[in-house]
Amino acid sequence: MKLIGIDVGGTFTDIIFTDTEAGSSYIHKVPTTKEDPSVGMVTGVQEICERYGIEPASLDHVFHGTTIATNAILEHDGAKTGMITTEGYRDIIHIGRHQRPQNYSIQQEIPWQDRPLVERRHRKTVRERLVPVEGQARVLVPLDEDQVREVLHSFKQDGIESVVVGLLFSYLNPEHEERIAEIIRAEFPELYVTTSASISPQFREFERFTTAALNGFVGPKVQAYVSNLEQRLQSADITCDLHIMSSNGGVATAHTVSEKPVLTLLSGPAAGVLGGQWAGSLSNRKKLITFDVGGTSADIAIITEDGFGESSARDTWIAGFPVQIPMIDIHTIGAGGGSIAHVDSGGAFHVGPRSAGSYPGPACYGRGGEQPTVTDAHVALGHLDPDNFLGGEMDIFPDNASRAIQELADQLGLDAAEAAEGMLTIVNNNMANAIRAKTVQKGYDPRNFSLLGLGGAGPMHAVEVAKILGVPEVIIPPHPGITSATGLLTTDLKYDATQTLFMLSSSIALGLVNNAVAKLESQLQTQLALAGFSEDEVEIRKYFDCRYVGQGYELRVALPDEALNSENIENVWRSFHVFHEREYGHAFEDSLIEIVNLRLTGVGAMPKIGRPQVGTAAALSEALVKTEKSIFRTGGQLQRVETNFYHRDFLPVGVQFEGPCVILQKDTTTIIPPHCEVVLEQAGNIVIKVGV
């Protein structure tokens, strides 16, 4: 099979091609076209096909990681949205939970109040009421359909483009929401429609309504982007299936993403975690910290023997809004190669979170950028080779970098080298603190993990960050600069289905639960059948969201493959106690357990990238590009030391060498300071033993 993975980042669009039968892979990077990312994406695919003699029509699958939905929310640039809800609940998405994001700040921003997804004048109520009875919702007040039509006509007069339907008990019975959606499509088919039960059929109406509002807010833009992208691909003679990365670690069809774009809010970063997991498996490492640094941000995730973690309901947020969908647990900070250094009005030295992006970019790009960035600091210290940036396909201008750094140094009263090294010290410690938040603060000792240097800038900082944390080993994958694109070729088609149950361990109705499992499994089988998977090709994974009675949030526990019975349910309760003790340090084995949600995940296996091919060089000298003096901090002092620059493609397998050195490749540069040992493994990873 011939596969293409494409990840659109803030600075570059990364592309990887693999032929699973021939075992060959090729990579390519093009600047991201921010006005319409599909332009750069399709251009990049055409270029890689032309360069390596690939027929576009021969491609079997295109996998894509997108930031369209995320950027629309971050920039608050979505559709004009209206909302229909139950009488008396108009202000749920404004009131929230009466919780302040920052408990002690009197000047904080409340995102859902300061920049609402749906303005209050566009939130309308209708007469209807369902009431929960024995785990189901029955009609108490019928839906007033005439009132629904009146609301819709007012929406049209106000220029509404997208309508969100969020009713109080629709997570138990969606019939009223579905009927409103039918009326909207019949009366005004041009409106984009989102129902809360189709997006997140769970209790907690604030989170459910807000998640549906996020979907409606970004829906028209994502739908137009996906449609435009499919047309551009077809015009380029690329007619194979398009699959788009979801936040849960799987891919979805283009049709599903058009209907539920909220599923893609962590599309690119999620693919990066998968790419890191794949790279770790090449070296038989299962305890990993993925450190994915691009031009504008650094994404951090933890992988253990149990795989990657999933965000819990209490800490799943995008741009300050709660999101009630399955998402890989990723922590992001504003630190990357384009992060701008500045001195604030009080004289303090900062690096980031503002970024120069791809245009104008760092000063060394020569595109008009004048402010000093992290990339400029590396150039000024001699860590980057101007003749081998982006594989020699992009020129950089060291004089521009030196000029920008010197202006910063004059403000700080330092020389240029001290200012540049100070920038790296600050940004490295910011990154290390972010990793501590995902390890030490979660009960993990980072010294027991390997750090994966990913992204265009991760390998430039990974060793120094590992030093700060005491991590003994850094792994640099075969193509670290396009890890997210690679991760797209390691995943499967993956859909989730949820039903809120509310049962106690002492009185669980096993027959009702098994019936609910069968219902959700049927939904997933139908959804995956539309993507071409037969029933025997689908794997179904089952979970409970559980908590002790009186707790406010849940933990996820796996269920057995077979139907639940009085014997295997006891294993589920034991698993919950073990998981609770591992997560919080204690368990209450005599307490009742409350089941909140039943969750099923349907997985359809997709073709995947194979093991990378490694060069056949016999001696390290074959990889040597040049030797120059670069500046590193060693022995507590900044020193200009002889530094070997190697080309990764010509490194010999199994030959150990030491830093300081710089390893060049098209998609990134790996910087290795003094007193570190380096080896290229047969599996394709560079493994660095971190010195002090």
KANOR-V83297 format. One line per field, one symbol per residue. ss: DSSP state (H for helix, E for strand, L for the rest). phi: phi as a letter, one per 30 degrees, with the letter a starting at -180 (. if undefined). psi: psi as a letter, one per 20 degrees, with the letter a starting at -180 (. if undefined). A space follows every 10 residues. Layout:
BEGIN
ss: ???
phi: ???
psi: ???
END
This chain:
BEGIN
ss: LEEEEEEELL LEEEEEEEEL LLLEEEEEEE ELLLLLHHHH HHHHHHHHHH HHLLLHHHLL EEEEELLHHH HHHHLLLLLL EEEEEELLLL LHHHHLLLLL LLLLLLLLLL HHHHLLLLLH HHEEEELLEE EEELLEEEEE ELLLHHHHHH HHHHHHHLLL LEEEEELLLL LLLLHHHHHH HHHHHHHLLL LEEEEHHHHL LLLLHHHHHH HHHHHHHHHH HHHHHHHHHH HHHHHLLLLL EEEEELLLLL EEEHHHHHHL HHHHLLHHHH HHHHHHHHHH HHLLLLLEEE EEELLLLEEE EEEELLEELE LLLLLLEELL EELLLLLELL EEELLLLLEE EEELLLLLEE EEEEELLLLL LLHHHLLLLL LLEHHHHHHH LLLLLHHHHH HHLLLLLHHH HHHHHHHHHH HHLLLHHHHH HHHHHHHHHH HHHHHHHHLH HHLLLHHHLE EEEEHHHHHH HHHHHHHHHL LLEEEELLLH HHHHHHHHLL LLEEEEEEEE EEEELLLLLH HHHHHHHHHH HHHHHHHHHH LLLLHHHEEE EEEEEEEELL LLLLEEEELL LLLLLLLHHH HHHHHHHHHH HHHHLLLLLL LLEEEEEEEE EEEELLLLLL LLLLLLLLLH HHHEEEEEEE EEEELLEEEE EEEEEEEHHH LLELLLEELL EEEEELLEEE EELLLLEEEE LLLLLEEEEL LL
phi: .cbbcbcccd cbccbbcbcd ddicbbbabb ddcddaeddd dddddddddd dcicdedddc bccbcbcedd ddddchbbdd ccbcbdejbe cedcdichcd ebecccbdcc edcdbddbde dccccbdaac bdbhibccdc bddddddedd ddddddddid cbbccbcecd dcbddddddd dddddddbdd ddbbcdddca dbdidddddd dddddddcee ddeddddddd dddddciccd dcbcdcddjb cbdddddddb dddcdbeded dddddddddd ddchcccbcd bcccdbbbcb bcbbddjddc ddddbcbbhi cdbcbdbddb ccbdbadcdc dacddcidcb biddbdidbd ieeddicjdb ddcedddddd didccedbdh iidbdbbedd dddddddddd dcicdddddd ddeddddddd dddddedcce dcjccddccc ccdbidcedd ceddddeddi ddbcccdebd dbddddedcc cbdbbcbbbd chbcddbdcd dddddddddd dddddddddd cjcdddcccc cbbccbadej dcbcccbdcd ddddbddddd dddddddddd dddciabbdc ddccdcbcbb bcbcdcdbdc dddcdcdcbd ddcdcabbdb cbdbiibdbc bdbdcccedc dddicdbbdd abccadcabc cbddibcbac dddjdcccdd dc
psi: qoqppopoah gqpppppqoh gijqqqrqpq qpnhhnhhgh ghghggghgg hjkpohiiph qppppqjggg hhghilmaqo pqpprqpikh jgiggcjkpp hohjpikrpo gihhmqhoqh ijoqqqpqpq ppoljrpqpg oqpnhhhghg ghhhghhjkp hpppooqgkh hhojhgghgg hggghhgmii qpppphhhgn mqrnhghggg ghhgghgigh gggggggggg ggghhjknjr qpqpprijjr qrrhgghhhm iiijhkgghg hhgghggggh hhjkpioqop nopbhhrppp rppahjaqrp qrhikoqpki pqplqppqop ppqmpahjpp qrprhjjqpq oaiqqibhpi aqhihkjipi qprgghgggh ikiqohikpl kjipqqnhhg ghgghhgghh hikrrggggg hhghgghhhg ghhhhhhifg ijjpohijrq poorrhigih igghghghij pippporgmh ikgggghhjj arppqqqqpp gnqqhikpnh ggghhhghgh hgggggghhh jjprhiippp pqqqorqqpi qirrqppqqq hrqqrigihh hgghhggggg hhhijrqnii qqpppgqppq pppppqqrqa qqpqrkqhqh hhipgrprpr pqopkiqpqo qppppqphij pqpioprqrp rppprgirpp porqkqpqqp qhiiqppoop r.
END
